[in-house]
Amino acid sequence: MANGNTDNGAATAATATTAIAPKKQPSLYARKLLQKLSTLHPNASLESRQTIASWMVFNRKKCEGMGEGLLLSMENAVATGEGSSNDSSSATAAATTARLMLLLKILHQVQLSNCPTVSSAATAGVEGDVDKWTKSSQLRTRLGEIVILPLWKALASSLSNMSSTNGGDTN
């Protein structure tokens, strides 16, 4: 009988662990990116966005983690917007949209980082920019495959929610 209780307890513990286990822990670079993004205000300055974009390009070999971090940040922004009270639904929708726009601006900055046509032709390091541009192509491609479409969909949904909450108050 005692052996039966032990097995049942082990089965219950395994079931509880299985119920919690499907949520995989983010990779190291996804966690680092999430930490950096969580410190940013939605109206972050261009310099702040450029700093994060430069960090992402510098760590370009960890592009899977960067994509995972951006997706998790996007999911957190959407979940925060959905989990709030109905009293401030318009303000929450605006905050969610602002957060998603921040992610889009950072992604845009990463996509344009070290672009030889964007940098000044008068600078002496044009060849260096071409080399950096080529080296970061895998990051740009991977972020495009992983992040852009879900981000656009989340932003469209957020804008739709914002217009429906604002549109419902007017004639």
N, C-alpha and C positions, 0 to 999 in steps of 0.2 A: 504494500500500500504506500509506504514511504517512497519507494522507487517510482511508483506511478505519479505521485505528487511532484517529485523532482523533474520528471520528464515533462509533465504538464506545465510546470513553471518555466522550464527551459523553452518549451514551445511558445509559451506566452511571451517570454522575453525576446525570442527570435522574431515573433510576429510584430512586436512593438518596434524592434530594431528595423525590420523590413519596412514598416510604415513610415519611419523617419528617414531611412537610408536613401530613397529615391532622389532626394535633394542633394546633388553632388556639390562638394565644396569647390568654389572657383579656383582657377589656377593662380599661381603666385603673382603673375603680372596682371591678371584680371583684378585681383584684390588690391594691388598697388594702384592701378588706374582708378578703381572705385574710390579708394581713399583720397586720391588727388581730386577727383570729380566732386566728391561730397563736400569738399572745402570751398568750392566755387559757388558764388551767388549767381542766379540766372542772368543777371546783368553784368557779368564779369567783363573786365576790360580786355581790350585786344591783346595787351601784353600778357595777361594771365592765360588767355586762350592759346597764344603763341607758345608760351612756356610749356604747356601740356602737350601741344602738338609737337614741339621740338623733342620733348622727352619720348613721345611715342615713336617718332622717326629715329631717334637715337637707339631705341630698343626694338628696332624694326624686325629683328630675327625672332621676336616673340609675338608675331602678328596674330597668332591664334588667341593668345591671352588678351591682346588689345581688343580684338573683335568681341571676345567674350565679355570683357569689362564694359565696353560700350553697350552691348546688348543688356547686360545686367543693370547698368545705370538707367537705360531706357525703360526696362521693366519696372524698376523701382519707382521711377517718376510716374509711370502709368498707374501702378498699384497704389501709390500715395494719393493720386487723384481720384481713384475709384473708392478708396477706403475712407474718404472723409464724409462729414455730415452733409445733408442736403441744404442746410441753412446757407452755406457759403459755396454752393456748387459753381457759381459764376467765377468767384475768386480762385477756387481750386482748379477749375478748367484753365483759367488764365495762367496760374502758376505751373501747371503741368505743361502747357504749351510753351511757356517761357523756358522751362527746363529742357524740353525736347529741342527747342531752337538753339539753346546753348550747345547741346550735343551735336547738332547739325553744323553749327559754326566751327566747332573744334574739328569735326570730321572734314569740313571744307578746308580748314587750315592745314590739316595733315595732307590732304590730297594735293594742295598747291605748294607744299614745302619743297624748297630747293628746285623749283621749276625754272629751267634756264630762261624761258621767255618772260617770266614774271620778274626775275632779278634784273637789275640794271645792266645794260650792255657795257657801260663805262667801267664797271668793276673789273679788277684784274683776275678774279677767280672764276671766270665763266666756265672754264674746263672743269674746275672742281665742282661747280654746281651740276654740270652734266653728269659727272661721276656719282655725286650724291643722289641725283634724280634717278639714275639707273639702279643704284643700290637699293633705293626705297621703293622700287616698282612692285616688288612682291607684297609689301605692306599695303600699298595703295590698292592693288588688285584684290587682295584678301579682304580688306575692310569693305571694298565695294561689293564683294560677293556676300559677305556675312551681315553687314550692318545697314547698308543704304536702304534696301527695300523695306525691312521691318521698321526702320526709323521713319521713312516716308509714310508708311501705313499708320503708325502710331500718331504721327503729327497730323495727318488728315483726320483721323478719328478724334483727336483732341480738339482740333479746330471745329469739327462738326459738332462736338459736344458743347463747345464754347458758344458757337452761333445758335444752337438750339436753346441753351439756357438764356442767352441774351435776347434771342428772337421771340421767346415765349412771353417776355414781359412787355413787348411793344405790340401795337396794332398791326 
